Amino acid sequence: MPINIKRAYDEYDKADGMRILVDRMWPRGISKAEAHLDEWEKEVAPSEELRKWFDHDPEKYKSFKEKYKQEMKDNKLQKESLNKLKKWTKQHEKNITLIYGAKDEKYNHAKVLKEILDHQ
């Protein structure tokens, strides 16, 4: 079973399994009750500097992925946070959904995290 990703604004489904918000900022206009989150792992998100540089530009996506993966290796808090995601992925037999707030569903950091977790 592959890891799922879903926008915070998408409808909640019990089949989502463990729901983890992977953004540094809380999604606008969503209450905690509406979010149906099990965890909020904000430290795994890209740094503000990297996020602003990327700005969801499709032409920068390949470089963003590389920089983001390197950032997670180099930053202690991000590495610890990623390790938590890996642990939960195993505990829940990949029945988890990574929740993110970005409008862009194709070029975002949750897709990078999914790729990492799917291949562990």
C-alpha positions in Angstrom: 0.0 0.0 0.0 1.5 3.4 -1.0 1.5 6.4 1.2 -1.3 8.9 0.4 -1.0 12.6 0.2 -3.9 15.0 0.4 -4.6 18.7 0.6 -5.8 19.9 3.9 -8.9 21.3 2.1 -9.8 17.9 0.6 -12.6 16.0 2.3 -11.7 13.8 5.3 -12.1 10.0 4.8 -11.7 7.4 7.5 -9.7 5.3 5.0 -7.0 7.9 5.2 -5.4 6.1 8.1 -3.1 8.1 10.2 -3.3 11.8 9.1 -0.2 13.9 9.5 0.1 17.6 8.7 3.6 18.1 7.1 3.5 21.9 6.8 5.2 24.5 9.1 2.1 26.7 9.0 -1.5 25.8 9.8 -3.7 25.8 6.7 -5.9 28.9 6.5 -9.6 28.5 7.2 -9.3 25.0 8.6 -10.3 24.2 12.2 -8.6 21.5 14.2 -11.9 19.5 14.1 -12.2 19.8 10.3 -8.5 18.7 9.8 -9.0 15.4 11.6 -5.2 15.2 12.2 -3.4 12.6 14.3 -0.1 14.5 14.2 1.4 17.8 13.1 5.0 17.3 12.1 6.0 20.8 11.1 9.8 20.3 11.4 9.8 18.0 8.4 8.7 20.8 6.1 11.2 22.6 4.0 12.9 25.6 5.5 11.3 29.0 4.9 14.3 30.0 2.7 14.0 26.9 0.5 10.2 27.2 0.3 10.4 30.8 -0.8 13.1 30.0 -3.4 11.1 27.2 -4.9 7.8 29.0 -4.9 6.1 26.0 -6.6 7.9 26.7 -9.9 7.8 23.5 -12.0 11.1 24.4 -13.6 12.8 24.4 -10.1 11.1 21.2 -8.9 14.0 18.8 -9.7 16.5 21.1 -7.9 14.0 21.7 -5.1 13.8 17.9 -4.5 17.6 17.6 -4.3 18.0 20.6 -2.0 15.1 19.5 0.2 16.5 15.9 0.6 19.9 17.4 1.4 18.3 19.8 3.9 16.7 16.8 5.7 20.1 15.1 5.9 21.8 18.2 7.2 19.2 19.6 9.6 18.9 17.7 12.9 15.3 18.7 13.6 14.2 17.8 10.0 16.1 14.5 10.2 14.4 13.6 13.5 11.0 14.6 12.1 11.6 12.4 9.0 12.6 9.5 11.2 9.2 9.9 13.1 7.4 9.7 9.8 9.4 6.6 8.8 8.5 5.0 12.2 4.8 5.8 11.8 4.9 4.5 8.3 6.1 1.1 9.5 3.8 1.0 12.5 0.8 1.7 10.4 1.9 -0.5 7.5 1.9 2.6 5.2 -1.7 3.4 6.0 -0.9 7.1 6.5 -1.9 10.2 4.6 0.5 13.2 4.5 -1.6 16.4 4.7 -0.4 19.7 3.1 -1.8 23.1 2.4 -0.2 24.1 -0.9 -2.5 24.8 -3.9 -0.1 23.1 -6.3 -0.9 19.3 -6.2 1.8 18.3 -8.6 4.9 20.2 -7.4 5.1 20.3 -3.6 7.1 18.9 -0.7 4.6 16.3 0.3 5.2 14.5 -2.9 8.9 14.4 -2.1 8.2 13.0 1.4 5.8 10.4 -0.1 8.6 9.3 -2.5 11.0 8.9 0.4 8.5 7.0 2.6 7.3 4.7 -0.3 10.9 3.6 -0.9 12.0 2.7 2.6 
